[in-house]
Amino acid sequence: MGMVVRHTSGLGGGELGEVRRLLVGAFDGDFGAEDFEHALGGMHVLVRDGSGLVAHGSVVQRRVVHRGRALRTGYVEAVAVRADRRGRGLAGQVMAALEEVVSGAYVLGALSASEAGAGLYAARGWTLWAGRIGALSPVGPVALPEEEGSAYVWAPPGGTLPDPAEGLWFDWRDGDVL
């Protein structure tokens, strides 16, 4: 089993295609072009064994406004393990590597969890965000109540979590904002 951590710019077209195929398969086809776009532009963790790519995750920079300050946030995307390799701790290994990236470069980690992934993140110390969530859209701030209950945050060692009495306002992106 081999793990590498590499920026999107260091992945060739063949590797990006391999990542995309893994993600589409791992999410049973429910992983579109915008989802893939959201996973690009940051650091990727790739885990391979003799059969090829078996796990992936990435962290990209986002700006999250909290109490009038734009927090440099490492947003975790596209964490997936190939179906025939699940249950072996690979997702935890991917998250540990992503958390190292967040610790080294960001003041906050954030992600949006599926029901299937929520247990992994909670077990690793990620906290379900209890406050309001919104986005800074092209037409101004918009509340995203449908995202509440699936957003998790994580403070790197020595950091502190934002105050849930104040909302988190994410930068805008096409498709799902979170």
N, C-alpha and C positions, 0 to 999 in steps of 0.2 A: 504494500500500500504506500503510495507516495502522495504528498501534499505539496502544492505550490501556492504562493500568494503573489499575484501579478496584477498590474494595472490593465485596464481595458486596452490601452495603447500597445501593450506587449502581447496581446492575444492575436494570432493570425486569423484569417477568415475561416480556415478549417476548424480551429479551436472554438471560435464563436459559433459556428454551425453545430459543433458537437455539444456545446453548452445549451444551445437552443433546443436541440433534440432531447437532451436530458430533461430540460424543464417542461417541455410539452408532454413528454411521457409521464413524468413524475406528477404533473397536475392533471392527468387524464385528459389532455387536450384543451384544458381551460387555462391557457397561457398564451395570450395574443401578442401582437406586434407592439402595442403600447406597454404591456407588461415587460417585454424584453427590453424595450428602450429604457424603461425605468431602472433596469439592472446594470446599465452601461455607464461608463464615465468615471468609475471609481476602482476600487480594489476588489479582486475576485479571489476566492479560495476554491481551488480545484483539487479533488481527490480522485486518484486513479488506482486501479489495480490491473491485473493482467488482462481483464476483459474490457478495459477502457475507462471512461469517465463515469464515476459512480456517485459523486456528490459535488455540490456547488453552493456557493453563497456569495453575495457581493455587498459592499457598503459604498454608498455614494454620498456626496456632500449635499445637504439641504440647509436652508436657513429657516429657522423656526423662531418666530417672534414671541417673546414672553416678557411681560412687564416692560414693554417698550424697547427691549434689547433683542437684536438678531443673534440667536445662538447658532454657532457653527455645529451642525448636527450630523453625525454619521448615521445615515438611514440604511437599515439592513433590508436587502431585497433578495428575492429568488433563491431562498434556502430550500434545497431539494436533495433527496437521496433516491437513487434508482430503486424501483420497487423490490427487486430481488436482493438488495443489499440493506434493506431497512432492519432496524432492531439490533444493530451492531455498534451503535454509538457514533456513527459517522456525522450525524447532524450536530451532536454535541462538539465533536472535533472541529467542524466547520465554524460553529458559533464561537468557540474559544479563539480561533484565529481571527475572526471578524472583530471580536471584543478587543483583541490586542491592537488592531488597526484603529478602532474607535478610541481606545485609551491613549494612543500615541498622537492622534490628530484632531480630536473633537472634544467639546465640552459636554456633549450629550449624545446618547444613542437613542434611536427610536425605530419602531417598526410597526407594521400592521399585521396581526396574526390571524391565521385561519383557525377554525375550531380545532383542527387536527394538530396545529403547531403550538397552540397556546400553552400546553403543558410543558413543552420543552423550554420555552422562554421563561415561564414562571419558575421552573426548577433551577434555572441559571441565574436567578436574581433580578430578572426584568420585572418591572412593576406595571400592572395594568393602570393606565392613566385614568384618574378619577375626575378630571376637570373637563371643561369644554374644549372642543376642537373646531378649528376653522381654517380657512385658506384665504390667502391674499390673492384674489382673482383679478383678471384684467378689468373687471367692472367694480372692484372694491372688495372689502372683506365679506366673506360668506360663511355662515355657520355650517358645520358638517355633523349634525347630530347622529347620522347613520354610521359614522366612524367611531363614535363613542362606544366603548365596550370591546373594542378590538385593537386599540392602540396601546403599545407598551413603550416604556422609557427605561433607560439605564444610565446611571452616572458612573463614569470611569472612577477607579480608585482615587480617593481624595476629593472627588467632586460631590456635588449635591444635586438632588432632583429638583426640578422646578416646583413651585407651589401650585397645587391643583386648584386653589381658590382663584387663580388667574388662568386664563385659557392659553392654549398653544395654537399659534397661527402659522400654518405651514406655507412655504412658497408654492406657487401655482405650477402645475404641469398638466399636460394633456392626458386624457384618460382619467383613471382613478388618481385623485390627489394624494391619497395615502395608500 
